[in-house]
Structures are given as C-alpha cells and as structure tokens.
Amino acid sequence: NTSEVIKAVEFVTGVALGSTRIKGSGLEVIHGEESDPDKMIEEAAKQIKLWVEEREVVPGQIILLSRLPIEASSIPKIAKLANCGYVPWKTGWEQNPSYNKFLAAGNIEDFRGLESPFVILCDLGGELGSLVTDLYLGMTRANFGLFVSCEKEAKDLLSLTRLNRLTNLHSAENTTN
C-alpha cells in the first residue's frame, strides 16, 4: 500500500498497520462527502471518470467493492453513471480480454488478501464492528488510488469512535504524568 492509504486506514479504523510494507506514494485517499445515496453514487461515478480521463487508467484497473452482493449493491448504478460496464471479479482478471473495457466488481470479503491499483468502496454502513472490518479490508486492497463512500450514520459513528479514542488516549496520558 502507499503511505497515503496506510495513513487513511489507521486514521479511519484505529488499526495500526505498523509493519506494512509501503509501496511508494500514491494519490490522496478520497472520502465521499455526500450523504444522499443517489449523490454518493454520482460522486463515485465521477471519481471513476476522473481516473480514466485524467490519469489514463484503464477500467480494469479499478474494482468496485461493496459489503453487499453485487446485484443488491450500488455497483451497477455507479458503473452506468461512469459510462462503464462491469464484470464480477475472478482470478486471472488481468488476463481477461475485457480488462481494458470493463470495471471489476466484487464483495469486500471475497476480495480479502487481493489488491487492485484503484478501489472504489461503496455501500459501507452497519454496526461499528462490521463497518471497521469492511473499511480495513476494503481500504487495504488499494495499491494507488482509493475512494471511500460511506453512509452518513457510519461516518458519524466513526467520528465519535475516533473522538472517544483520542479522549481516552489523552486521559491515559494525564494519569501517567
């Protein structure tokens, strides 16, 4: 992972990646700003278009990952708005003739242990434990560019958790001094 991805994972999840090997530098991690689900989809599609048009990224270098099954996720809508088709990711995707034409798509858990140059994380939400796991697994799949789209309630929960962590850290420092 790039140093940008590692810092973002540590900040968002609170998980220290200490011994992770850094693979150079990459793009800043982009966190979607929208709260409305339709706007979140538009925002993710816009990011795909930027990567393809401005960075000369081929669609196959981008994977859309969701906690939901593809058919129940926002992946089809994101791909359509990005003017790209998508294909469910399978082993050997890079050798597939469709690689240059289609986005890859999959479930976060199914992509565990694998990597992609560019990752779009979508449909993130739920309770804190599964949210942090999905964020950690999904974010660490990105080698160069990462876009994270999260439900407003999930963002609020993560912010509150970070605040509590910082407060507890500050309290612990004050009791040892």
TARA-V861234 format. One record per helix or strand of 2 or more residues. SS is the DSSP state (hx for helix, st for strand). FROM is the first residue (numbers start at 1). TO is the last residue. If there is no record, write none. Layout:
SS/FROM/TO
SS/FROM/TO
//
This chain:
hx/3/13
st/30/31
hx/37/54
hx/59/61
st/62/66
hx/70/72
hx/75/81
st/85/88
hx/93/95
st/102/107
hx/109/111
st/116/124
hx/128/139
st/142/150
hx/152/176
//
